[in-house]
Amino acid sequence: MSAPILDVQALDVVYDTPAGPARAVNKVSFSLKPGERLGLIGESGSGKTTMGTALMRLTRAPGRIAGGRVLLDGTDLLTLSPRALRATRLRDIALVPQGAMSALNPVMRLRRQMEDAILAHEPRRKKAEIDARIAELLTRVGLKPEVADRYPHELSGGMKQRAVMAIATSLSPKVIVADEPTSALDVVVQRQVMQTLGRLQEGLGAAVVLIGHDMGLIAQFADTVGVMYAGRLVEIGPVAAMIGAPRHPYTRLLIDSLPGIDVKRRLTGIPGLPPPLVKLPTGCPFAPRCPLAYDRCRSELPLPQETAPGHSVACHLYPENAELPPMPAPKEEAAP
């Protein structure tokens, strides 16, 4: 068994607001081995993107990393000096950001941006070597080498996303953080982009943290799925178990809100809204929306517990139950 390449321990990220501190990532822990794919999913505001930026140590005020450790191949990224961190980013851990158009400089041709990324880490490389490397990187993501001489606005959405992937993998990082890489793309291009990311990851043997909203997309790509709610990792486990037999009521409701092609059924949303992070309810943050909540849920915060090998859940239903009890039928909406 290989050792984890990424080991996140009790990570805390707080946003300081006039109403008080908002804990956007709350004591989150997980680990990834080389080549492993983790998908993080949850509603907007659950802490997924904040988690991704914290892993890259890109958190900016009013946000701050308040505690925890992010060990990359044994080195704690949270303790590195700015110079050492600059040398680590892209070389050892790289980000595929959400919104490629915002990530690319609109007044620079793609070649110049790729050159800057490589030269920042390998300043002695000759121009001919860099040009050959750029051509190789673009070909690897399914783009023609001449695309390097275009400006970002001359590329389609899918081409821009592939260009960002080429930059992110230019120095063969050990970990790739992909923050909703298919956002605002149509379903055909989404599939192409995810296939490209999968090929890149397999070729590098890198671990991937994929952040997204689409449970179907996550399920097709990831080996392990983590579900976040109100800043906490409420369930994490192998993708087959998470889809086929989820343990947390929130995970079950997320899956039930998706359309299926095998059985025609009424789609139901999750009632209510996520709680404000500056004023979390006492006990389990999901209790006010949970159809299975009972008194203990409203008074005591559930801690993560392993219910099967590699599968843990933060829910008071366990260990008394071997599996998630049946969910009550959704209430019929009143006729207008």
C-alpha positions as CSV (number, residue, x, y, z in Angstrom):
1,M,0.0,0.0,0.0
2,S,1.5,3.4,-1.0
3,A,1.6,6.3,1.4
4,P,-0.7,9.3,0.8
5,I,0.6,11.9,-1.5
6,L,-1.9,14.4,0.0
7,D,-2.9,14.3,3.6
8,V,-5.3,17.0,4.9
9,Q,-5.7,17.1,8.7
10,A,-8.4,19.1,10.5
11,L,-8.3,22.0,8.0
12,D,-10.1,25.1,9.2
13,V,-10.8,28.1,6.9
14,V,-12.6,31.2,8.4
15,Y,-14.0,34.3,6.8
16,D,-14.1,37.3,9.1
17,T,-17.3,39.2,8.6
18,P,-19.1,42.1,10.4
19,A,-21.6,39.6,11.8
20,G,-18.8,37.3,13.1
21,P,-16.5,34.6,11.9
22,A,-17.9,32.3,9.2
23,R,-16.2,28.9,9.3
24,A,-16.4,27.9,5.6
25,V,-14.2,24.7,6.1
26,N,-14.6,23.1,9.5
27,K,-12.1,20.5,10.7
28,V,-12.0,18.6,7.4
29,S,-9.6,15.6,7.0
30,F,-9.0,13.3,4.1
31,S,-6.0,11.7,2.3
32,L,-5.2,10.8,-1.3
33,K,-2.8,8.3,-2.7
34,P,-0.9,8.8,-6.0
35,G,-3.3,8.2,-8.9
36,E,-6.4,8.4,-6.7
37,R,-9.4,10.6,-7.7
38,L,-11.5,12.3,-5.1
39,G,-14.7,14.1,-6.0
40,L,-16.0,16.8,-3.6
41,I,-19.7,17.6,-4.0
42,G,-22.4,19.7,-2.2
43,E,-24.6,22.6,-2.6
44,S,-23.3,26.1,-3.3
45,G,-21.8,27.5,-0.1
46,S,-20.9,24.1,1.3
47,G,-17.1,24.9,1.3
48,K,-15.9,23.0,-1.8
49,T,-14.1,25.9,-3.6
50,T,-12.9,27.3,-0.3
51,M,-11.3,23.9,0.3
52,G,-9.7,23.9,-3.1
53,T,-8.1,27.4,-2.7
54,A,-6.9,26.5,0.8
55,L,-5.1,23.4,-0.6
56,M,-3.3,25.7,-2.9
57,R,-2.8,28.3,-0.1
58,L,-4.6,30.9,-2.2
59,T,-7.0,32.0,0.5
60,R,-7.3,35.8,0.6
61,A,-8.7,38.3,3.2
62,P,-11.2,38.3,4.7
63,G,-10.6,34.6,4.5
64,R,-7.8,33.0,6.5
65,I,-6.6,29.4,7.2
66,A,-7.2,29.1,10.9
67,G,-5.8,25.7,11.6
68,G,-4.9,22.3,10.4
69,R,-2.2,20.8,8.1
70,V,-2.0,20.1,4.4
71,L,0.8,17.6,3.9
72,L,2.0,17.2,0.3
73,D,4.3,14.3,0.1
74,G,5.2,14.9,3.8
75,T,5.7,18.7,3.5
76,D,3.1,20.9,5.2
77,L,2.1,23.6,2.6
78,L,0.8,25.8,5.4
79,T,4.2,26.3,6.9
80,L,6.1,27.1,3.7
81,S,7.7,30.5,3.1
82,P,6.3,32.5,0.1
83,R,9.4,31.6,-2.0
84,A,9.1,27.9,-1.2
85,L,5.4,28.0,-1.9
86,R,5.9,29.7,-5.2
87,A,8.4,26.9,-6.2
88,T,5.9,24.2,-5.1
89,R,2.8,25.5,-6.9
90,L,2.6,24.1,-10.5
91,R,5.6,21.8,-9.9
92,D,4.1,19.7,-7.2
93,I,0.4,20.8,-6.9
94,A,-1.5,22.6,-9.6
95,L,-4.9,24.2,-10.0
96,V,-7.4,23.9,-12.9
97,P,-9.5,26.9,-12.0
98,Q,-13.2,27.5,-12.5
99,G,-13.8,29.9,-15.4
100,A,-10.8,29.5,-17.8
101,M,-11.5,32.9,-19.4
102,S,-10.8,34.6,-16.0
103,A,-7.7,32.5,-15.4
104,L,-6.1,33.5,-18.8
105,N,-4.6,36.9,-19.4
106,P,-6.8,38.4,-22.2
107,V,-4.0,40.6,-23.6
108,M,-1.3,37.9,-23.8
109,R,-1.1,35.1,-26.4
110,L,-1.3,31.7,-25.0
111,R,2.3,30.9,-25.8
112,R,3.6,33.7,-23.6
113,Q,1.5,32.6,-20.7
114,M,2.7,29.0,-21.0
115,E,6.3,30.3,-21.3
116,D,5.9,32.3,-18.1
117,A,4.7,29.2,-16.2
118,I,7.6,27.1,-17.3
119,L,10.3,29.8,-17.0
120,A,9.2,30.6,-13.4
121,H,10.4,27.2,-12.4
122,E,13.0,26.4,-15.0
123,P,14.6,29.7,-16.0
124,R,17.6,28.1,-17.8
125,R,15.4,26.4,-20.4
126,K,16.2,27.4,-24.0
127,K,13.5,28.9,-26.2
128,A,13.5,26.0,-28.7
129,E,13.0,23.5,-25.8
130,I,10.1,25.6,-24.4
131,D,8.5,25.8,-27.8
132,A,8.7,22.1,-28.2
133,R,7.3,21.6,-24.8
134,I,4.4,23.9,-25.5
135,A,3.6,22.0,-28.7
136,E,3.7,18.7,-26.8
137,L,1.4,20.0,-24.0
138,L,-1.2,21.4,-26.4
139,T,-1.2,18.2,-28.4
140,R,-1.6,16.2,-25.2
141,V,-4.9,18.1,-24.4
142,G,-6.2,17.7,-28.0
143,L,-5.2,21.2,-29.3
144,K,-3.1,22.0,-32.4
145,P,0.3,23.5,-31.6
146,E,-0.6,26.7,-33.6
147,V,-3.2,27.5,-30.9
148,A,-0.3,28.8,-28.8
149,D,-0.3,31.9,-31.0
150,R,-3.9,32.9,-30.3
151,Y,-5.4,35.2,-27.7
152,P,-7.8,33.7,-25.2
153,H,-10.8,35.4,-26.8
154,E,-10.0,33.5,-30.1
155,L,-10.6,30.2,-28.3
156,S,-13.9,28.4,-27.6
157,G,-14.9,27.6,-24.0
158,G,-13.7,24.0,-24.3
159,M,-10.4,25.1,-25.9
160,K,-9.8,27.6,-23.1
161,Q,-10.4,24.9,-20.5
162,R,-8.0,22.6,-22.3
163,A,-5.4,25.3,-22.5
164,V,-5.7,25.8,-18.7
165,M,-5.2,22.1,-18.2
166,A,-2.1,22.2,-20.4
167,I,-0.6,25.0,-18.2
168,A,-1.6,23.2,-15.0
169,T,0.1,19.9,-16.1
170,S,3.2,21.6,-17.7
171,L,5.5,20.5,-14.9
172,S,3.9,17.1,-14.1
173,P,2.5,17.9,-10.7
174,K,1.8,15.2,-8.1
175,V,-1.7,16.6,-7.2
176,I,-4.2,18.4,-9.4
177,V,-7.0,20.5,-7.9
178,A,-9.8,20.9,-10.5
179,D,-12.4,23.4,-9.4
180,E,-15.6,22.8,-11.5
181,P,-13.6,22.5,-14.7
182,T,-16.7,22.0,-16.8
183,S,-18.6,25.0,-15.5
184,A,-20.7,26.8,-18.2
185,L,-19.8,24.2,-20.9
186,D,-22.4,22.1,-22.8
187,V,-22.7,18.4,-22.0
188,V,-20.7,17.2,-25.1
189,V,-17.8,19.5,-24.3
190,Q,-18.0,18.6,-20.6
191,R,-17.5,15.0,-21.5
192,Q,-14.5,15.8,-23.7
193,V,-12.9,18.0,-21.0
194,M,-13.3,15.3,-18.4
195,Q,-11.9,12.7,-20.7
196,T,-8.9,15.0,-21.3
197,L,-8.4,15.5,-17.6
198,G,-8.6,11.7,-17.0
199,R,-6.0,11.0,-19.7
200,L,-3.6,13.7,-18.2
201,Q,-4.0,12.4,-14.7
202,E,-3.4,8.8,-15.7
203,G,-0.3,9.8,-17.7
204,L,1.1,11.7,-14.8
205,G,0.1,9.3,-12.1
206,A,-1.2,12.3,-10.2
207,A,-3.9,12.5,-7.5
208,V,-6.9,14.6,-8.4
209,V,-9.3,16.6,-6.2
210,L,-12.4,17.3,-8.5
211,I,-14.8,19.9,-7.1
212,G,-18.3,20.0,-8.7
213,H,-22.0,20.2,-8.4
214,D,-22.9,17.4,-10.8
215,M,-23.1,14.1,-8.9
216,G,-23.4,12.1,-12.2
217,L,-20.2,13.7,-13.5
218,I,-18.4,13.1,-10.2
219,A,-19.6,9.5,-10.1
220,Q,-18.2,8.7,-13.6
221,F,-14.8,10.3,-12.8
222,A,-14.0,9.7,-9.1
223,D,-12.8,6.7,-7.2
224,T,-13.9,8.3,-3.9
225,V,-16.6,10.8,-3.2
226,G,-16.7,13.3,-0.4
227,V,-19.9,15.2,0.5
228,M,-19.6,18.6,2.1
229,Y,-22.3,20.5,4.0
230,A,-21.9,23.8,5.9
231,G,-18.2,23.5,5.8
232,R,-18.0,19.9,7.1
233,L,-17.2,16.7,5.3
234,V,-20.3,14.8,6.3
235,E,-19.6,11.6,4.3
236,I,-16.7,10.1,2.3
237,G,-16.4,6.7,0.7
238,P,-15.9,4.6,-2.4
239,V,-17.9,5.9,-5.3
240,A,-20.0,2.7,-5.7
241,A,-21.0,2.6,-2.1
242,M,-21.8,6.4,-2.1
243,I,-24.1,6.1,-5.1
244,G,-25.6,2.7,-4.3
245,A,-25.8,2.8,-0.5
246,P,-25.2,6.3,0.9
247,R,-25.1,6.6,4.7
248,H,-25.9,10.3,5.3
249,P,-29.4,11.6,4.7
250,Y,-28.0,14.6,2.9
251,T,-26.2,12.4,0.4
252,R,-29.3,10.3,-0.2
253,L,-31.3,13.5,-0.8
254,L,-28.7,14.8,-3.2
255,I,-28.9,11.6,-5.2
256,D,-32.7,11.6,-5.2
257,S,-32.8,15.1,-6.6
258,L,-31.2,13.9,-9.8
259,P,-33.1,12.5,-12.8
260,G,-32.6,8.9,-13.8
261,I,-33.0,7.0,-17.1
262,D,-34.1,3.6,-15.7
263,V,-37.1,4.5,-13.6
264,K,-39.5,7.4,-14.2
265,R,-40.0,9.2,-10.8
266,R,-40.9,12.5,-9.4
267,L,-37.9,14.7,-8.8
268,T,-37.7,16.3,-5.4
269,G,-35.5,19.0,-4.1
270,I,-34.0,19.2,-0.6
271,P,-36.4,21.3,1.6
272,G,-35.1,24.5,3.1
273,L,-31.7,26.2,2.7
274,P,-28.2,25.6,4.0
275,P,-27.7,27.5,7.3
276,P,-25.7,30.8,7.5
277,L,-22.1,29.9,8.5
278,V,-22.0,32.8,11.0
279,K,-24.9,31.3,12.9
280,L,-24.9,27.5,12.6
281,P,-27.7,25.7,14.5
282,T,-26.9,23.8,17.6
283,G,-26.1,20.1,17.0
284,C,-26.0,18.8,13.4
285,P,-26.1,21.6,10.9
286,F,-28.3,19.5,8.6
287,A,-30.9,18.7,11.3
288,P,-33.3,21.5,10.4
289,R,-33.6,20.0,6.9
290,C,-33.2,16.3,7.7
291,P,-36.4,14.1,7.5
292,L,-34.7,11.6,9.9
293,A,-33.5,14.0,12.6
294,Y,-34.4,13.3,16.2
295,D,-33.7,15.1,19.5
296,R,-30.0,14.2,19.8
297,C,-29.4,15.6,16.3
298,R,-30.6,19.0,17.5
299,S,-28.3,19.2,20.5
300,E,-25.1,17.3,19.7
301,L,-22.7,17.6,16.8
302,P,-22.1,14.2,15.2
303,L,-18.5,13.3,14.7
304,P,-17.2,11.2,11.7
305,Q,-17.2,7.5,12.3
306,E,-16.2,4.6,10.0
307,T,-19.2,2.5,9.1
308,A,-17.3,0.3,6.6
309,P,-13.7,0.1,5.4
310,G,-12.8,3.4,3.7
311,H,-16.4,4.8,4.3
312,S,-17.1,7.3,7.1
313,V,-20.1,9.4,7.9
314,A,-20.9,12.1,10.5
315,C,-24.4,11.1,11.6
316,H,-26.1,10.0,14.8
317,L,-28.0,7.3,13.0
318,Y,-24.8,5.1,13.4
319,P,-23.7,2.7,14.8
320,E,-27.2,1.8,15.9
321,N,-28.2,1.3,12.3
322,A,-26.3,-0.9,9.8
323,E,-27.5,1.2,6.9
324,L,-29.5,4.4,6.2
325,P,-33.2,3.9,7.3
326,P,-35.9,4.4,4.6
327,M,-36.5,8.1,3.9
328,P,-40.1,9.3,4.4
329,A,-42.0,10.1,1.2
330,P,-41.8,13.8,0.3
331,K,-44.9,15.9,1.2
332,E,-47.2,16.8,-1.7
333,E,-47.1,20.5,-2.6
334,A,-50.4,22.4,-2.2
335,A,-52.2,23.2,-5.4
336,P,-52.0,26.8,-6.5
